[in-house]
Amino acid sequence: MLTSYDYTTAKIVDMAGVDVILVGDSASNVMAGNTTTLPITVEQMIYHATSVVKAVNRALVICDMPFGSYQVDRQEGVANAIRIMKESGCDALKIEGGKEIIDTIKGILDAGIPVMGHLGLTPQSINKFGTYAVRAVDTEEAEKLIADAKLLDKVGCFGIVLEKVPAALAAKVTSLVSCPTIGIGAGPGTDGQVLVVDDMLGKTQGFSPKFLRRYADLNQVMTDAIGNYVSDVKNSLFPNEKESY
C-alpha cells in the first residue's frame, strides 16, 4: 500500500504492482505544505481522489475522510462519506478512531461503503496527543487499542491501519482480528505495509522517522535535472537544432 495524490504518480504506482493506493489526508502536508493534516477539506480530498481514480486500472483506491468530516455526528459523517464516494469514484474510505466514532462507522457501513479503520498514531488527533511519538506504549492505551481493533473488526471494517505502535502490539492485534492489518511504523508482524510515496521516493526532506526506508533519492535526481536545464538554457544549449522545428 502506498499513497498517491495525483494522476501521474498514481499511474506509476498502479503499474508498478502496488495492491492498494491510499489517497491520504497527508496530501495536506505533501501537496499543500501544511504542518498537519487538519486543514485539508472534503472538497480537496475529492479532487485528489478523482485524479487518482482516473489513473488506476487494477489497485484498490481508498480515500481518507478528512478531519471534521465525520466527528460531529453520524448523520454528517454518512453524508460526507456518500459524497466522497459518489464524486470521486474511489473504492473505499479510511477513518481514524475507535469506540468514540463507532456509531458513525456503522452508519457508513450500513450505507454500503467499505471502511478501513486507523488506530495508534492518528494524525488528525495531533492537538490532543501533542506529539507524533509512538503510541500505545503504556498498558492502558495498548489495551484500548486492542479493544478498538476488535470492535472495528466486529462491525465490519475490511482492514485496519496500525500507525507507529510497538511491533509486538501490532503483531498481537493482527492475530486477534480477522481483517487484514496494514502497518506504518508498526513492525513486520502486520499483514501489509503502507508508506507515503513522496517519503519513500526521497522527494521530501527533513522527515526521517525510524520506520521510513528511502527506496530512491528523487530530490537529488530532480535537483540535478532542473539545474542542468537551467544551465543549458542560459548557455544557449537548449533547444538545439534537432529539438527545433
TIDRENVO-197736 format. One line per field, with one value per atom (N, C-alpha, C): x negated, y, z; atom name; residue number from 1. Coordinates in Angstrom, 2 decimals. Last residue first. Layout:
c1	X/...
c2	Y/...
c3	Z/...
atomo	CA/...
num	NUM/...
END
This chain:
c1	-11.89/-11.10/-11.56/-14.45/-13.74/-12.99/-16.12/-14.96/-14.14/-18.26/-17.39/-16.11/-19.52/-18.92/-17.94/-18.51/-19.48/-18.76/-16.99/-16.98/-18.07/-20.07/-18.73/-17.78/-22.27/-22.47/-21.14/-22.55/-22.03/-22.29/-23.05/-24.22/-23.85/-20.54/-21.33/-22.56/-19.78/-19.04/-19.89/-21.65/-21.58/-20.87/-21.07/-22.39/-22.35/-18.47/-18.73/-20.05/-19.00/-18.11/-18.37/-20.57/-21.15/-20.31/-18.69/-19.90/-20.55/-16.92/-16.46/-17.64/-18.60/-17.99/-17.56/-19.27/-20.32/-19.74/-16.71/-17.53/-18.61/-15.95/-15.19/-16.00/-17.86/-17.70/-17.01/-17.37/-18.66/-18.57/-14.77/-15.07/-16.36/-14.86/-14.36/-14.59/-16.31/-16.59/-16.18/-14.63/-15.26/-15.54/-13.66/-14.00/-14.62/-14.02/-14.00/-14.51/-12.01/-13.10/-12.95/-10.95/-10.98/-12.22/-10.98/-10.32/-10.47/-12.21/-12.88/-12.29/-11.73/-11.41/-12.09/-12.61/-13.31/-13.00/-12.33/-11.42/-12.03/-13.94/-13.74/-12.76/-12.18/-13.42/-13.07/-10.67/-10.58/-11.91/-11.57/-11.25/-11.19/-12.07/-13.09/-12.83/-10.24/-10.99/-12.03/-9.09/-9.89/-10.68/-7.76/-8.79/-9.69/-5.91/-6.92/-8.05/-4.28/-5.11/-6.20/-4.14/-3.84/-4.80/-3.42/-4.29/-3.74/-2.31/-2.00/-3.05/-2.01/-2.70/-2.23/-0.28/-0.79/-1.48/0.17/0.42/-0.12/-2.47/-1.16/-1.03/-5.06/-4.05/-2.65/-7.13/-6.85/-5.70/-6.24/-6.98/-6.50/-4.99/-4.39/-5.05/-5.26/-5.97/-5.44/-2.37/-3.31/-4.01/-0.53/-1.37/-2.12/2.61/1.59/0.77/4.37/3.81/2.71/7.43/6.01/5.60/9.74/9.44/7.94/9.81/9.92/9.60/7.57/8.65/8.65/5.41/6.71/7.88/3.09/3.51/4.91/2.89/3.06/3.56/2.34/3.60/3.91/-0.27/0.80/2.17/-1.63/-1.55/-0.43/-1.40/-0.81/-0.64/-2.89/-1.46/-0.77/-5.43/-4.81/-3.30/-5.98/-5.85/-5.13/-4.17/-5.19/-4.92/-3.04/-2.82/-3.90/-2.52/-3.52/-3.17/0.67/-0.42/-1.23/2.44/1.84/0.60/5.44/4.08/3.64/7.46/7.12/5.67/10.31/8.90/8.66/13.00/12.31/10.80/15.26/14.19/13.37/17.34/17.24/16.21/17.56/18.63/18.52/15.24/16.56/17.65/13.15/13.25/14.66/13.65/13.67/13.83/13.30/14.59/14.71/10.63/11.64/13.00/9.55/9.31/10.35/10.35/10.84/10.68/8.88/10.35/10.95/6.28/6.72/8.25/6.34/6.11/6.58/6.67/7.72/7.56/4.24/5.47/6.63/2.51/2.40/3.67/3.25/3.51/3.42/2.46/3.84/4.15/-0.33/0.63/2.06/-2.14/-1.70/-0.55/-2.27/-3.42/-3.02/-0.50/-0.15/-1.36/-2.70/-1.51/-1.40/-5.59/-4.98/-3.81/-4.91/-5.67/-4.89/-4.00/-3.90/-4.70/-2.02/-3.28/-3.00/0.45/-0.63/-1.97/2.92/1.70/0.57/4.61/4.92/3.67/3.49/3.66/4.05/3.58/2.29/2.44/5.56/5.67/4.39/4.87/5.92/6.11/3.00/2.54/3.60/2.91/3.92/3.64/1.17/0.97/1.96/3.81/2.44/2.22/5.83/5.58/4.11/8.30/6.95/6.77/10.29/10.03/8.59/12.04/10.80/10.58/15.19/14.42/13.17/17.47/16.41/15.55/20.83/19.50/18.45/23.48/22.87/21.48/24.53/24.82/24.17/23.42/24.82/25.23/20.97/21.02/22.44/21.88/21.23/21.23/22.88/23.76/23.19/20.55/21.67/22.60/19.15/18.62/19.71/20.78/20.67/20.14/20.31/21.68/21.68/17.59/18.07/19.49/16.07/16.77/17.43/15.00/15.63/16.44/13.71/15.01/15.75/11.59/12.19/13.57/9.83/10.55/11.18/10.08/9.28/10.17/10.94/11.38/10.54/11.12/10.38/10.73/13.26/12.82/12.01/13.21/13.45/12.93/12.90/13.46/13.85/13.90/12.96/13.68/15.38/15.32/14.35/15.88/14.51/14.43/18.63/17.94/16.53/19.41/20.13/19.29/17.61/17.71/18.33/18.14/16.79/16.83/20.89/20.45/19.07/20.83/21.55/21.09/19.40/18.88/19.53/21.13/19.82/19.21/23.26/23.49/22.17/22.02/22.55/22.74/21.40/20.36/20.81/23.92/22.98/21.87/24.97/25.64/24.69/23.21/23.38/23.95/21.26/22.30/22.43/18.49/19.61/20.73/16.55/16.50/17.73/16.42/17.17/17.24/14.95/15.98/16.83/12.89/14.10/15.23/10.29/10.69/11.91/11.34/10.54/11.12/11.12/12.09/11.34/8.99/9.16/10.34/9.79/9.67/9.86/8.37/9.01/8.76/8.47/8.24/9.07/6.75/7.87/7.55/5.35/5.25/6.57/5.96/6.00/6.01/5.94/6.62/6.81/5.93/5.75/6.59/6.44/5.18/5.10/8.83/8.71/7.49/8.19/9.09/8.97/6.67/6.05/6.89/8.57/7.39/6.74/10.31/10.80/9.63/8.66/9.12/9.62/8.31/7.15/7.60/11.03/10.20/9.03/11.70/12.42/11.61/10.03/9.84/10.53/11.18/9.80/9.51/13.70/13.59/12.20/13.00/13.67/13.51/9.70/11.16/11.70/6.96/7.49/8.99/5.99/6.64/7.33/4.82/6.12/6.75/2.37/3.40/4.73/-0.17/0.64/1.64/-1.47/-2.25/-1.50/-1.07/-0.60/-1.43/-1.68/-2.68/-2.21/-0.14/0.25/-0.73/-1.24/-0.82/-0.59/-2.03/-2.86/-2.53/0.03/-1.39/-2.16/2.38/2.33/0.89/1.94/1.86/1.80/2.63/1.25/1.00/4.94/5.05/3.67/4.29/4.23/4.45/5.36/5.39/5.46/3.63/4.32/4.21/3.86/3.42/4.28/2.80/3.74/3.11/0.78/2.13/3.18/-1.55/-1.04/0.42/-2.67/-2.17/-1.69/-3.31/-4.43/-3.98/-0.91/-1.63/-2.76/-0.35/0.53/-0.20/-2.42/-2.26/-1.41/-1.86/-3.13/-3.00/0.64/0.48/-0.78/0.08/0.95/0.80/-1.42/-2.04/-1.23/0.57/-0.70/-1.36/2.75/2.92/1.59/2.10/2.28/2.28/1.56/2.46/2.76/0.96/0.86/1.89/-0.68/0.18/-0.02/-0.61/-1.32/-0.30/-0.85/0.00/-0.88
c2	23.09/22.81/23.70/21.65/22.80/22.40/19.74/19.97/21.17/19.83/18.66/18.82/22.22/22.15/20.99/22.61/22.57/22.43/24.92/23.73/23.79/24.60/24.04/25.15/26.12/24.73/23.99/28.70/28.51/27.12/28.91/28.81/28.53/28.86/30.09/30.09/26.23/27.36/28.63/24.73/24.59/25.77/25.51/25.77/25.74/24.54/25.97/26.35/21.78/22.50/24.01/21.26/21.08/21.81/21.72/22.53/22.46/19.66/21.04/21.99/17.46/17.61/19.05/17.91/17.86/18.10/17.79/18.99/19.06/15.17/16.30/17.59/13.71/13.49/14.69/14.61/14.90/14.75/13.64/15.04/15.44/10.93/11.75/13.23/8.54/9.92/10.85/5.55/6.36/7.74/4.38/3.49/4.23/4.81/5.55/4.62/3.79/3.36/4.11/4.78/5.15/4.59/4.35/3.35/3.60/6.60/5.30/4.31/9.51/8.64/7.27/12.04/10.76/9.92/14.81/13.89/12.50/16.37/16.78/15.93/16.12/16.26/16.68/14.17/15.02/15.03/12.31/13.66/14.64/9.64/10.63/12.01/7.70/8.03/9.11/7.69/6.52/6.73/10.22/9.93/8.79/9.97/11.03/10.85/7.90/7.68/8.73/6.80/7.95/7.91/3.29/4.45/5.58/0.28/1.48/2.54/-3.32/-2.09/-0.93/-6.19/-5.38/-4.14/-7.54/-8.24/-7.50/-7.14/-6.84/-7.55/-7.51/-8.51/-8.23/-5.71/-6.63/-7.60/-2.36/-3.61/-4.52/0.04/-0.94/-2.31/2.01/2.17/1.22/0.98/2.05/2.41/-1.92/-1.19/-0.04/-3.22/-2.56/-1.68/-6.26/-5.06/-4.53/-7.84/-7.55/-6.28/-9.28/-8.44/-8.17/-10.62/-11.41/-10.60/-10.14/-9.71/-10.54/-11.15/-11.14/-10.73/-10.85/-12.22/-12.29/-8.10/-8.83/-10.25/-7.58/-7.14/-7.92/-8.65/-9.22/-8.85/-6.98/-8.41/-9.07/-4.59/-4.70/-6.16/-5.25/-4.95/-5.09/-5.55/-6.68/-6.48/-2.97/-4.09/-5.28/-0.14/-1.18/-2.40/2.12/1.42/0.34/3.63/3.99/3.44/2.59/3.54/3.80/0.33/0.49/1.37/0.12/0.65/0.82/-2.58/-1.60/-1.18/-3.69/-3.61/-2.55/-3.64/-4.65/-4.64/-3.52/-2.86/-3.91/-4.72/-4.97/-4.20/-4.85/-4.12/-4.26/-6.32/-6.89/-6.19/-4.56/-5.84/-6.41/-2.59/-2.25/-3.51/-4.13/-3.50/-3.16/-4.83/-5.89/-5.34/-2.24/-3.07/-4.19/-1.47/-0.74/-1.56/-3.32/-3.32/-2.61/-2.51/-3.88/-3.95/0.10/-0.13/-1.52/-0.39/0.31/0.09/-1.62/-2.39/-1.73/0.53/-0.69/-1.52/2.29/2.67/1.46/0.76/1.24/1.57/0.28/-0.81/-0.35/2.41/2.02/1.02/2.70/2.12/1.65/3.90/2.62/1.91/5.50/5.39/4.01/7.48/6.15/6.10/11.00/9.90/8.58/13.40/12.29/11.09/15.32/14.77/13.67/16.00/16.97/16.50/14.68/13.98/14.95/16.76/16.02/15.34/17.57/18.59/17.96/15.20/15.74/16.77/13.69/13.99/14.59/13.10/14.10/14.50/10.98/12.36/13.43/8.61/9.12/10.61/5.95/7.36/7.80/3.75/4.05/5.54/3.06/3.17/3.42/2.98/3.53/3.80/0.97/1.70/2.17/1.21/0.77/1.62/0.35/1.22/0.51/0.48/-0.23/0.75/1.35/1.87/1.10/0.94/0.14/0.59/2.12/2.78/2.04/0.70/0.41/1.04/2.02/0.63/0.25/4.41/4.42/3.01/3.51/4.18/4.17/2.52/1.62/2.22/4.94/3.89/2.90/6.17/6.76/5.73/4.49/4.63/5.21/4.82/3.54/3.64/6.80/7.09/5.84/5.77/7.09/7.39/3.36/3.33/4.66/4.80/3.54/3.72/6.39/6.31/4.98/7.51/7.41/7.32/5.81/6.70/6.45/5.50/5.21/6.26/3.98/5.11/4.63/2.75/2.62/3.87/3.38/2.07/1.95/6.51/5.63/4.36/8.46/7.14/6.18/11.07/10.67/9.36/11.38/12.37/11.94/9.15/9.50/10.38/9.21/8.04/8.39/11.74/11.41/10.24/11.45/12.46/12.13/9.44/9.22/10.20/10.82/9.57/9.29/12.90/13.20/11.97/11.39/12.28/12.60/10.16/9.33/10.17/12.45/11.54/10.69/13.51/14.29/13.40/11.38/11.84/12.60/11.11/10.04/10.55/14.12/13.14/12.14/15.08/15.82/14.87/13.61/13.65/14.28/13.71/12.60/12.65/15.85/15.36/14.24/16.60/17.41/16.89/15.45/15.94/16.85/13.38/14.38/14.80/10.05/11.07/12.10/8.87/9.29/10.23/6.35/7.78/8.05/3.77/4.15/5.64/1.62/3.02/3.38/-1.22/-0.73/0.70/-1.40/-1.29/-0.85/-1.25/-2.51/-2.38/1.27/0.19/-1.05/4.75/3.39/2.36/7.36/6.75/5.25/8.16/8.20/7.44/8.09/7.07/7.01/10.46/9.14/8.06/12.47/12.42/11.04/11.90/11.82/11.70/12.46/11.09/10.90/15.26/14.35/12.92/16.11/16.49/15.51/15.10/14.62/14.92/16.63/15.18/14.58/19.16/18.90/17.41/18.79/19.15/18.85/18.33/17.27/17.54/19.80/19.76/18.55/20.16/19.70/19.46/20.91/21.90/21.34/18.55/19.13/20.08/17.49/17.04/17.76/20.08/18.96/18.56/22.01/21.30/20.12/22.17/22.40/21.58/21.79/22.40/22.74/20.47/21.85/22.55/17.92/18.71/20.19/17.02/16.79/17.73/17.83/18.13/18.13/17.06/18.35/18.79/14.47/15.46/16.87/13.05/13.54/14.45/11.88/13.30/13.89/9.74/10.10/11.58/7.51/8.95/9.54/4.59/5.43/6.89/1.72/3.11/3.92/-1.61/-0.61/0.77/-3.04/-3.59/-2.54/-2.11/-1.89/-2.34/-2.31/-3.51/-3.35/-0.30/-0.95/-2.16/0.77/-0.06/-0.84/2.32/1.22/0.25/4.18/3.30/2.09/5.49/4.77/3.76/6.58/5.70/4.86/8.26/7.09/6.09/10.28/9.40/8.12/11.40/10.89/9.91/12.18/11.23/10.59/12.38/12.95/11.86/11.12/12.28/12.88/8.10/8.89/10.00/5.76/6.91/7.41/2.17/3.44/4.56/-1.19/0.00/1.24
c3	-34.70/-35.91/-37.06/-32.59/-33.14/-34.40/-31.78/-30.92/-31.38/-33.45/-33.53/-32.74/-32.56/-33.90/-34.04/-29.10/-30.17/-31.52/-26.73/-27.59/-28.65/-25.08/-25.25/-25.68/-24.97/-25.38/-25.54/-23.94/-25.30/-25.86/-21.30/-22.18/-23.63/-20.18/-20.03/-20.94/-20.82/-21.37/-21.32/-19.35/-20.81/-21.45/-16.69/-17.27/-18.79/-16.42/-16.25/-16.91/-16.75/-17.68/-17.62/-14.54/-15.88/-16.92/-12.52/-12.59/-13.96/-13.04/-13.20/-13.30/-12.43/-13.75/-14.02/-9.72/-10.75/-12.14/-8.56/-8.41/-9.48/-9.19/-9.75/-9.67/-7.73/-9.17/-9.82/-5.13/-5.77/-7.28/-4.82/-4.55/-5.25/-5.19/-6.29/-6.06/-4.25/-3.83/-4.97/-3.08/-4.12/-3.53/-0.86/-1.96/-3.14/2.50/1.24/0.13/5.09/4.21/2.89/8.23/6.82/6.12/10.96/10.13/8.63/12.11/12.15/11.16/10.02/11.16/11.02/8.64/8.62/9.86/6.95/7.62/7.53/5.39/6.77/7.53/2.25/3.02/4.45/-0.35/0.83/1.58/-2.17/-2.64/-1.48/-1.62/-1.28/-1.81/-1.87/-3.08/-2.84/0.61/0.24/-1.05/0.53/1.53/1.07/-1.49/-1.61/-0.60/-0.50/-1.69/-1.82/2.73/1.89/0.71/3.12/3.26/2.40/4.62/3.86/4.15/4.55/4.95/4.08/6.00/4.90/5.45/8.34/7.08/5.88/10.83/10.25/8.90/11.74/12.08/11.57/11.44/10.34/10.58/12.75/12.66/11.54/12.52/13.44/13.32/10.64/11.89/12.95/9.58/9.24/10.54/8.46/9.39/8.76/8.28/7.48/8.40/8.66/9.26/8.34/7.58/7.43/8.17/10.01/8.85/8.76/12.40/11.17/9.93/15.20/14.31/13.03/16.56/17.24/16.36/15.18/15.49/16.07/15.11/13.85/14.10/17.78/17.21/15.93/17.87/18.70/18.14/16.14/15.82/16.61/17.56/16.22/15.82/19.84/19.97/18.61/18.76/19.44/19.57/17.78/16.86/17.50/19.04/19.21/18.33/16.42/17.69/17.82/13.97/14.99/16.37/13.07/12.85/14.11/11.39/12.71/12.55/9.62/9.63/11.08/8.89/9.92/9.74/6.91/7.22/8.28/6.71/5.91/6.14/9.45/8.71/7.97/10.98/9.55/8.77/13.69/12.98/11.46/14.37/14.61/13.80/13.78/13.08/13.18/15.65/14.22/13.38/17.98/17.70/16.22/17.88/17.89/17.52/18.03/16.85/16.75/20.61/19.44/18.17/22.15/22.22/21.00/21.48/21.19/21.16/22.48/21.06/20.65/25.20/24.47/22.96/25.75/25.94/25.19/25.29/24.48/24.57/27.27/25.89/24.96/29.53/29.37/27.92/29.20/29.21/28.93/26.90/28.24/28.13/24.15/24.84/26.24/22.34/22.98/23.59/19.90/20.74/21.35/19.37/19.35/20.33/18.63/19.21/19.12/17.80/16.83/17.32/20.14/19.65/18.64/21.08/21.26/20.74/21.17/21.60/21.90/20.30/21.52/22.07/17.95/19.00/20.34/16.45/16.89/18.00/15.33/16.76/17.31/12.79/12.95/14.41/13.09/12.90/13.04/15.34/14.40/14.21/16.25/16.00/14.93/16.62/17.02/16.94/13.65/15.08/15.36/11.35/11.55/13.03/9.02/10.26/10.34/6.02/6.65/7.89/4.72/5.61/6.11/1.98/2.70/3.49/2.14/1.84/2.64/2.70/1.65/1.26/4.85/3.58/2.41/6.88/6.56/5.23/6.98/6.53/6.11/8.07/6.76/6.16/10.53/9.59/8.18/11.72/11.44/10.40/11.99/11.12/10.75/13.89/12.56/11.56/16.05/15.54/14.13/16.58/16.04/15.48/17.63/16.36/15.78/19.97/20.01/18.74/19.34/20.02/19.92/17.08/17.50/18.09/14.27/15.55/15.81/10.92/12.14/13.37/7.97/9.04/10.28/4.46/5.69/6.73/1.97/2.78/3.98/-1.47/-0.02/0.68/-4.16/-3.80/-2.33/-5.80/-5.10/-4.64/-7.05/-7.67/-7.01/-6.22/-6.56/-7.32/-5.77/-6.58/-7.00/-4.20/-5.42/-6.34/-1.99/-2.86/-4.21/-0.90/-1.36/-2.33/-0.23/-1.20/-1.77/1.69/0.44/-0.63/3.68/3.11/1.75/4.30/3.71/3.05/5.39/4.24/3.54/7.58/6.49/5.23/9.11/8.67/7.49/9.66/8.84/8.30/11.21/10.01/9.09/13.44/12.46/11.14/14.01/14.33/13.19/13.93/14.54/14.96/12.58/14.04/14.69/9.84/10.43/11.96/9.00/8.08/8.68/10.63/10.66/9.80/8.56/9.88/9.76/5.75/6.45/7.79/4.93/5.32/6.15/2.34/3.73/3.88/0.01/0.29/1.78/-1.89/-0.63/-0.39/-4.54/-4.18/-2.94/-5.56/-4.77/-4.34/-8.92/-7.47/-6.83/-11.72/-11.01/-9.49/-12.91/-13.61/-12.76/-12.27/-11.76/-12.53/-12.99/-13.42/-13.16/-11.86/-13.33/-13.83/-9.13/-9.69/-11.22/-8.87/-8.71/-9.37/-9.24/-10.10/-10.06/-7.12/-8.50/-9.48/-4.93/-5.16/-6.59/-5.15/-5.23/-5.57/-4.90/-6.06/-6.23/-2.40/-3.59/-4.84/-0.82/-0.86/-2.07/-1.24/-1.69/-1.77/-0.07/-1.49/-2.03/2.59/1.83/0.33/3.22/3.22/2.46/5.48/4.20/4.29/8.06/7.19/5.95/9.42/9.80/8.78/9.11/8.16/8.38/9.45/9.94/8.85/8.02/9.04/9.63/4.43/5.79/6.78/1.75/2.61/4.01/-0.12/0.22/1.16/-0.51/-1.67/-1.34/2.08/0.90/-0.24/3.92/4.14/2.82/2.66/3.33/3.56/2.01/0.92/1.49/4.15/4.15/2.95/3.66/4.02/4.26/0.79/2.20/2.46/-1.01/-1.19/0.22/-1.35/-0.37/-0.77/-3.21/-3.25/-2.29/-3.08/-2.58/-2.68/-4.44/-4.31/-3.95/-6.94/-5.58/-5.51/-9.49/-8.83/-7.41/-11.20/-10.50/-9.68/-11.99/-12.95/-12.29/-9.68/-10.09/-11.01/-9.75/-8.59/-8.94/-12.20/-11.99/-10.86/-11.62/-12.78/-12.64/-9.45/-9.26/-10.40/-10.70/-9.71/-9.54/-12.41/-12.93/-11.97/-10.68/-11.78/-12.19/-7.11/-8.44/-9.49/-4.78/-4.69/-6.06/-3.04/-4.27/-4.16/-0.84/-1.10/-2.53/-0.93/-0.99/-1.22/0.00/0.00/0.00
atomo	N/CA/C/N/CA/C/N/CA/C/N/CA/C/N/CA/C/N/CA/C/N/CA/C/N/CA/C/N/CA/C/N/CA/C/N/CA/C/N/CA/C/N/CA/C/N/CA/C/N/CA/C/N/CA/C/N/CA/C/N/CA/C/N/CA/C/N/CA/C/N/CA/C/N/CA/C/N/CA/C/N/CA/C/N/CA/C/N/CA/C/N/CA/C/N/CA/C/N/CA/C/N/CA/C/N/CA/C/N/CA/C/N/CA/C/N/CA/C/N/CA/C/N/CA/C/N/CA/C/N/CA/C/N/CA/C/N/CA/C/N/CA/C/N/CA/C/N/CA/C/N/CA/C/N/CA/C/N/CA/C/N/CA/C/N/CA/C/N/CA/C/N/CA/C/N/CA/C/N/CA/C/N/CA/C/N/CA/C/N/CA/C/N/CA/C/N/CA/C/N/CA/C/N/CA/C/N/CA/C/N/CA/C/N/CA/C/N/CA/C/N/CA/C/N/CA/C/N/CA/C/N/CA/C/N/CA/C/N/CA/C/N/CA/C/N/CA/C/N/CA/C/N/CA/C/N/CA/C/N/CA/C/N/CA/C/N/CA/C/N/CA/C/N/CA/C/N/CA/C/N/CA/C/N/CA/C/N/CA/C/N/CA/C/N/CA/C/N/CA/C/N/CA/C/N/CA/C/N/CA/C/N/CA/C/N/CA/C/N/CA/C/N/CA/C/N/CA/C/N/CA/C/N/CA/C/N/CA/C/N/CA/C/N/CA/C/N/CA/C/N/CA/C/N/CA/C/N/CA/C/N/CA/C/N/CA/C/N/CA/C/N/CA/C/N/CA/C/N/CA/C/N/CA/C/N/CA/C/N/CA/C/N/CA/C/N/CA/C/N/CA/C/N/CA/C/N/CA/C/N/CA/C/N/CA/C/N/CA/C/N/CA/C/N/CA/C/N/CA/C/N/CA/C/N/CA/C/N/CA/C/N/CA/C/N/CA/C/N/CA/C/N/CA/C/N/CA/C/N/CA/C/N/CA/C/N/CA/C/N/CA/C/N/CA/C/N/CA/C/N/CA/C/N/CA/C/N/CA/C/N/CA/C/N/CA/C/N/CA/C/N/CA/C/N/CA/C/N/CA/C/N/CA/C/N/CA/C/N/CA/C/N/CA/C/N/CA/C/N/CA/C/N/CA/C/N/CA/C/N/CA/C/N/CA/C/N/CA/C/N/CA/C/N/CA/C/N/CA/C/N/CA/C/N/CA/C/N/CA/C/N/CA/C/N/CA/C/N/CA/C/N/CA/C/N/CA/C/N/CA/C/N/CA/C/N/CA/C/N/CA/C/N/CA/C/N/CA/C/N/CA/C/N/CA/C/N/CA/C/N/CA/C/N/CA/C/N/CA/C/N/CA/C/N/CA/C/N/CA/C/N/CA/C/N/CA/C/N/CA/C/N/CA/C/N/CA/C/N/CA/C/N/CA/C/N/CA/C/N/CA/C/N/CA/C/N/CA/C/N/CA/C/N/CA/C/N/CA/C/N/CA/C/N/CA/C/N/CA/C/N/CA/C/N/CA/C/N/CA/C/N/CA/C/N/CA/C/N/CA/C/N/CA/C/N/CA/C/N/CA/C/N/CA/C/N/CA/C/N/CA/C/N/CA/C/N/CA/C/N/CA/C/N/CA/C/N/CA/C/N/CA/C/N/CA/C/N/CA/C/N/CA/C/N/CA/C/N/CA/C/N/CA/C/N/CA/C/N/CA/C/N/CA/C/N/CA/C/N/CA/C/N/CA/C/N/CA/C/N/CA/C/N/CA/C/N/CA/C/N/CA/C/N/CA/C/N/CA/C/N/CA/C/N/CA/C/N/CA/C/N/CA/C/N/CA/C/N/CA/C/N/CA/C/N/CA/C
num	245/245/245/244/244/244/243/243/243/242/242/242/241/241/241/240/240/240/239/239/239/238/238/238/237/237/237/236/236/236/235/235/235/234/234/234/233/233/233/232/232/232/231/231/231/230/230/230/229/229/229/228/228/228/227/227/227/226/226/226/225/225/225/224/224/224/223/223/223/222/222/222/221/221/221/220/220/220/219/219/219/218/218/218/217/217/217/216/216/216/215/215/215/214/214/214/213/213/213/212/212/212/211/211/211/210/210/210/209/209/209/208/208/208/207/207/207/206/206/206/205/205/205/204/204/204/203/203/203/202/202/202/201/201/201/200/200/200/199/199/199/198/198/198/197/197/197/196/196/196/195/195/195/194/194/194/193/193/193/192/192/192/191/191/191/190/190/190/189/189/189/188/188/188/187/187/187/186/186/186/185/185/185/184/184/184/183/183/183/182/182/182/181/181/181/180/180/180/179/179/179/178/178/178/177/177/177/176/176/176/175/175/175/174/174/174/173/173/173/172/172/172/171/171/171/170/170/170/169/169/169/168/168/168/167/167/167/166/166/166/165/165/165/164/164/164/163/163/163/162/162/162/161/161/161/160/160/160/159/159/159/158/158/158/157/157/157/156/156/156/155/155/155/154/154/154/153/153/153/152/152/152/151/151/151/150/150/150/149/149/149/148/148/148/147/147/147/146/146/146/145/145/145/144/144/144/143/143/143/142/142/142/141/141/141/140/140/140/139/139/139/138/138/138/137/137/137/136/136/136/135/135/135/134/134/134/133/133/133/132/132/132/131/131/131/130/130/130/129/129/129/128/128/128/127/127/127/126/126/126/125/125/125/124/124/124/123/123/123/122/122/122/121/121/121/120/120/120/119/119/119/118/118/118/117/117/117/116/116/116/115/115/115/114/114/114/113/113/113/112/112/112/111/111/111/110/110/110/109/109/109/108/108/108/107/107/107/106/106/106/105/105/105/104/104/104/103/103/103/102/102/102/101/101/101/100/100/100/99/99/99/98/98/98/97/97/97/96/96/96/95/95/95/94/94/94/93/93/93/92/92/92/91/91/91/90/90/90/89/89/89/88/88/88/87/87/87/86/86/86/85/85/85/84/84/84/83/83/83/82/82/82/81/81/81/80/80/80/79/79/79/78/78/78/77/77/77/76/76/76/75/75/75/74/74/74/73/73/73/72/72/72/71/71/71/70/70/70/69/69/69/68/68/68/67/67/67/66/66/66/65/65/65/64/64/64/63/63/63/62/62/62/61/61/61/60/60/60/59/59/59/58/58/58/57/57/57/56/56/56/55/55/55/54/54/54/53/53/53/52/52/52/51/51/51/50/50/50/49/49/49/48/48/48/47/47/47/46/46/46/45/45/45/44/44/44/43/43/43/42/42/42/41/41/41/40/40/40/39/39/39/38/38/38/37/37/37/36/36/36/35/35/35/34/34/34/33/33/33/32/32/32/31/31/31/30/30/30/29/29/29/28/28/28/27/27/27/26/26/26/25/25/25/24/24/24/23/23/23/22/22/22/21/21/21/20/20/20/19/19/19/18/18/18/17/17/17/16/16/16/15/15/15/14/14/14/13/13/13/12/12/12/11/11/11/10/10/10/9/9/9/8/8/8/7/7/7/6/6/6/5/5/5/4/4/4/3/3/3/2/2/2/1/1/1
END
